[in-house]
Amino acid sequence: MATAAADRELIEAVVAEMAAGIDCAVEFWMAQIDAVFENNQITTLGRLQAIREIVRNYRLTKDGGKTPDHGYAA
C-alpha cells in the first residue's frame, strides 16, 4: 500500500501545480482586462478593441499561432 500512497501524493502534487498555473494565468488575463477598463484615455470602442487584442493574443499563444476561423474578425 506504500506505492498507492506515494502515487496519490504524486497525483495531488501534480493537480496542485496545475491548479496554481491555471490560477496564475487567469489572474494575468484579468489584470490585462482590468487595465483596459480602468484606462480613461480610451473610448468604449477602444476598450472593445483592446479586449479583442487580449483574446487574440491568448489564442495565438494557446494555438501556437493558428487560430480557428469563427466567422468574425479578431
Order of alpha helices (4+ residues) and beta strands (2+ residues): alpha-alpha
